[in-house]
Amino acid sequence: MKNVYAMDTFFYNSLGNYPFAVRCEMLSELGYDAAYLTLWDEQAWKDLALIPGVKDTYGLEVAAVYAVLDVTLPKEHPDAVRIVAMLEQLEGCSRVELALTMGDNLYAPSDPAGDALALEWLSYLLPIAEQRNIKISLYHHVFFWLERWEDAHRLINQLRHPLLGITFSSFHWYGIDGTRLNEALSACVPYLHAVNVCGSRKLPPGGLPASIESIDQGELDVFSFIAALKKHGYIGSIGFQGYGMGGDPFHHLEKNIQVLSKIEKRLLKHPSWSLL
């Protein structure tokens, strides 16, 4: 695969988190193509200012900036203003991933009754994205209103905008459903901006629905997942999800990129081995 990146979720653990510069140094040393920034704390918002220098300093692209947008917020709300300003001013990155929530659960996850609010916000953001030539990738996320890939697909088909697409996450698909992968990829590939993967196994009720592990661990057959992407013609970016893994990020990231390389070589030699 081209454009292999790591989500910055790998770099947070019980002892703290690695500075943005150190993350980029690790990724560059390991042979990754791109870094990633999640806007989930004040330091991350400050790190936005570092993105324009990533290419020259570390030889990396920035795959995406990730933000969570509550579509029940009015445009003048400070959290909403911040996201709009980010889109208006973003440099050194041409893609924003948006996970969509509905305030205090105004609508249940995947309830189409929330579409109008989501479409209103996206219709407001897309002209800004046009001016900046920035793609907006809808990010389906467990427990959020936009929880399933079908929700992103439904919104995209109502707006039909060339800059609006999907980030498909193996974890969020597997945790919520984990079935009909061929159907999902067939529907999403025309709109796919990126895919992120991890090893996963189903967990008991009460917390996350599945685990996040290295791609050679868990119940999910990542080999067949990657093979299915190729079968459906996907040749875009592949990212690794590392939320909650903790431990040594360099070790996890080294392992994942090595395993992905082995998977690709095996697929090239034995394309018929996939289950899907």
Buried (B, 14 or more C-beta within 10 A) or exposed (E): BEBBBBBBBBBBBEEEBBEBBEBBBBBBEBEBBBBBBBBBEEEBBEBBEBBBEBBEEBEBBBBBBBBBBBBBBEEEEEEBEEBBEBBEEBEBBBBBBBBBBBEEEBBEBBBEEBBEBBBEBBEEBBEBBEEBEBBBBBBBBBEBBBBBBBBBBBBBEBEEBEBBBBBBBBBBBBBBBBEEBEEBBBBBBEBBBBBBBBBBEEEEEEEBBBBBBBBBBBEBBBBBBBBBBBBBEBEBBBBBBBBBBEEEBBEBBBBBBBBBEEBBEBBEEEEEEBEE
